[in-house]
Amino acid sequence: MTKASFAVVALAGASAVPAEAPSLAMLDQLEKGGWQLRERGNQAVKQTMCFGDARRMIQIFHPRANCSRYIIEDTPKSVTVHYTCPGAGHGRTTIRSETNRLVQIDTQGIADGKPFSQAYEARRSGACTN
């Protein structure tokens, strides 16, 4: 095999390696359990949710929908995801971690044919109660 053909084979093999998908690892660092969501600037608890997987925070307005996701940003302190739920709507959510028990969530989109835009502070409240 000549040097030129070896280089072509090596390059062809290198291009066949699949790209690694973003991991959303920041969400894996959040504590599992009960979380209280408050509208930013309001002390009243809007919603309490139990998260075994913090990725569920991405789709607060589409909790049971089967959605496809496109990761826009994936850093150690923040994730932004656009998702589309056939027949149910779509959304874009940014989750910024302050600690593994406190995050800021900004979400907007369409759910049940109606627009939504919400900013939450989510704080871990303890073990799940359900």
C-alpha positions in Angstrom: 0.0 0.0 0.0 1.4 3.4 -0.9 1.6 6.3 1.5 -1.1 8.1 -0.5 -3.6 5.3 -0.4 -2.8 4.7 3.3 -3.7 8.4 4.0 -6.9 8.1 2.0 -8.0 5.0 4.0 -7.0 6.6 7.3 -9.0 9.8 6.5 -12.0 7.7 5.3 -11.9 5.8 8.6 -11.7 9.0 10.6 -14.7 10.5 8.9 -16.8 7.5 9.7 -16.6 8.0 13.5 -20.0 9.2 14.7 -20.2 12.5 16.5 -20.9 12.2 20.2 -24.3 13.6 21.3 -24.4 16.3 24.0 -25.0 14.8 27.4 -26.9 17.5 29.4 -24.6 16.4 32.2 -25.6 19.5 34.3 -29.1 18.0 34.8 -27.5 14.8 36.1 -25.9 16.8 38.9 -29.2 18.0 40.2 -30.6 16.2 43.3 -33.5 13.8 42.7 -36.7 14.3 44.7 -39.4 16.9 45.2 -38.9 20.3 43.6 -41.0 23.5 44.2 -41.4 25.8 41.3 -42.1 29.5 41.9 -42.7 32.1 39.3 -39.7 34.3 39.5 -40.4 37.3 41.7 -43.3 35.6 43.5 -42.9 33.6 46.7 -46.0 31.5 46.3 -45.3 27.9 45.2 -46.8 27.5 41.7 -46.2 23.8 41.3 -44.5 20.9 43.1 -43.0 18.1 41.0 -41.1 14.9 41.7 -38.1 14.4 39.5 -36.2 11.1 39.3 -34.7 12.5 36.1 -34.2 16.3 36.0 -34.6 16.2 32.2 -38.3 16.4 32.9 -37.8 20.0 33.8 -37.2 20.7 30.1 -40.9 20.0 29.3 -42.9 21.5 32.2 -45.7 22.4 29.9 -45.6 19.1 28.0 -45.0 16.6 30.8 -46.3 13.4 29.2 -45.8 14.2 25.5 -43.5 12.2 23.3 -41.2 15.0 22.0 -38.1 15.3 19.9 -35.4 17.5 21.3 -32.7 19.6 19.7 -29.9 20.7 22.1 -28.9 24.3 21.6 -26.6 24.8 24.5 -25.0 22.2 26.9 -22.5 23.7 29.4 -21.6 22.8 32.9 -24.0 25.4 34.3 -26.7 25.8 31.7 -28.7 23.9 29.1 -31.0 25.2 26.4 -33.2 22.7 24.5 -35.8 23.2 21.8 -38.4 20.4 21.7 -41.3 19.6 19.4 -44.3 17.4 20.5 -46.4 16.3 17.5 -50.0 17.3 18.1 -49.2 18.9 21.5 -47.0 21.9 20.6 -43.4 22.9 21.1 -41.1 24.8 23.5 -37.7 26.2 24.2 -36.3 25.8 27.7 -33.2 27.2 29.3 -32.2 25.8 32.7 -29.4 27.5 34.6 -27.9 25.8 37.7 -27.0 27.9 40.7 -26.5 24.8 42.9 -27.5 21.2 42.7 -30.7 22.2 44.6 -31.5 25.5 43.0 -32.1 26.3 39.3 -33.6 29.0 37.2 -35.9 27.9 34.4 -37.0 30.0 31.4 -39.5 28.3 29.1 -41.7 29.4 26.3 -43.6 27.9 23.4 -47.1 26.6 22.5 -49.1 24.1 24.6 -52.7 23.0 23.7 -52.8 25.7 21.0 -51.9 28.5 23.5 -48.7 30.4 23.9 -46.8 30.2 27.2 -43.8 32.1 28.5 -42.7 31.5 32.1 -39.7 32.1 34.3 -39.4 29.8 37.4 -37.1 29.4 40.3 -37.0 25.7 41.1 -35.7 24.6 44.5 -35.4 21.1 45.8 -37.8 20.6 48.7 -37.0 17.1 50.0 -38.1 13.6 49.2 -41.0 12.9 46.9 -44.3 12.6 48.6 -46.2 10.5 46.1 
